[in-house]
Amino acid sequence: MMKTTSYTLHFYIRSISSNILNFLFVVSSSIQFSLTMTLKVYGIGFSTCTARVLTCLNEKEVEYELVPVNLGVGEHKKPAFLAKQPFGQIPVLEDEDLTLFESRAITAYVSHKYKDNGVDLVRFGNIKEAGLVSVWIEVESQQYNPAITPIVSQLYIIPMRGGSTDHAAVEAAAEKFGKVLDVYEARLTTSKYLAGDFYSLADLTHLPYTYYLMKSEWASLINSRPHVKAWWEDISSRPAFTKVAENMTLAG
Ligand SMILES: N[C@@H](CCC(=O)N[C@@H](CS)C(=O)NCC(=O)O)C(=O)O
């Protein structure tokens, strides 16, 4: 009788401990799974704003999955996508339960979240340098981008949608863009990069639109300004971008 009880007890203890082990295994695998969940970027390789995000992820050496959005069939204007991006534009970043849109905001998030990975794009630990990075990120968004976009749009985006380039509009836009570039030329005579003598998110954010401009005859706007030209050659040859540029096929 005593022996049977001791066998039964032994059996129960073994089965309880194996259940605990199984439970711990399941918990630890799910923790491991959530720690290694890959970021998802909804976008398309040729899109400038998608390219901005992908370049930043490459600089930060972060793995991601690019989930293609079919602009041709208007997938970005359908309810499932509008639930992620209410303006119906790419890119969107999904990081577990967090959904972000606006490419510049996404790059800021990635630069801060992956602080210790890859290149320090926002100058943690140096408040003055970080301030200058913010200034030139704003300059790109408020001055450079509005000036360069009409040129790239007239040359590549309108024809891709079946329209034709308005060359007078390109010339007018090029004149305005040239004035912005004069400010860049002056700035880049005082420092190697926009925020100082270090590569940062401020430089990175200029890459995609300028890449398409440089595929056109209007590359002369950059090439005629020696400091801007040297800066462009430097930042566009970084592997984090050249990898992304392979899929930027809008300009053929
Ligand atoms: N400010 C937004 C602009 C996004 C944007 O213009 N995306 C373009 C592709 S580069 C797009 O989705 N175009 C399609 C459309 O607007 O219908 C950002 O930086 O993410």
The ligand as an SDF file (V2000), in Angstrom:
LIG
                    3D

 20 19  0  0  0  0  0  0  0  0999 V2000
    4.6670   63.0520  -46.3920 N   0  0  0  0  0  0  0  0  0  0  0  0
    4.4610   61.6550  -46.7320 C   0  0  0  0  0  0  0  0  0  0  0  0
    4.2800   61.5730  -48.2430 C   0  0  0  0  0  0  0  0  0  0  0  0
    3.9420   60.1790  -48.6810 C   0  0  0  0  0  0  0  0  0  0  0  0
    3.7750   60.1000  -50.1960 C   0  0  0  0  0  0  0  0  0  0  0  0
    3.6520   61.1240  -50.9090 O   0  0  0  0  0  0  0  0  0  0  0  0
    3.8070   58.8840  -50.6960 N   0  0  0  0  0  0  0  0  0  0  0  0
    3.6390   58.6650  -52.1050 C   0  0  0  0  0  0  0  0  0  0  0  0
    4.7110   57.7100  -52.6290 C   0  0  0  0  0  0  0  0  0  0  0  0
    6.3170   58.4180  -52.4410 S   0  0  0  0  0  0  0  0  0  0  0  0
    2.2840   58.0220  -52.3390 C   0  0  0  0  0  0  0  0  0  0  0  0
    1.8180   57.2320  -51.5370 O   0  0  0  0  0  0  0  0  0  0  0  0
    1.6770   58.3840  -53.4580 N   0  0  0  0  0  0  0  0  0  0  0  0
    0.4030   57.8380  -53.8340 C   0  0  0  0  0  0  0  0  0  0  0  0
   -0.7110   58.7810  -53.5510 C   0  0  0  0  0  0  0  0  0  0  0  0
   -0.5250   59.8340  -52.9130 O   0  0  0  0  0  0  0  0  0  0  0  0
   -1.8270   58.4520  -53.9770 O   0  0  0  0  0  0  0  0  0  0  0  0
    5.6450   60.8200  -46.2480 C   0  0  0  0  0  0  0  0  0  0  0  0
    6.7470   61.3820  -46.1280 O   0  0  0  0  0  0  0  0  0  0  0  0
    5.4880   59.6280  -45.9430 O   0  0  0  0  0  0  0  0  0  0  0  0
  1  2  1  0
  2  3  1  0
  2 18  1  0
  3  4  1  0
  4  5  1  0
  5  6  2  0
  5  7  1  0
  7  8  1  0
  8  9  1  0
  8 11  1  0
  9 10  1  0
 11 12  2  0
 11 13  1  0
 13 14  1  0
 14 15  1  0
 15 16  2  0
 15 17  1  0
 18 19  2  0
 18 20  1  0
M  END
$$$$
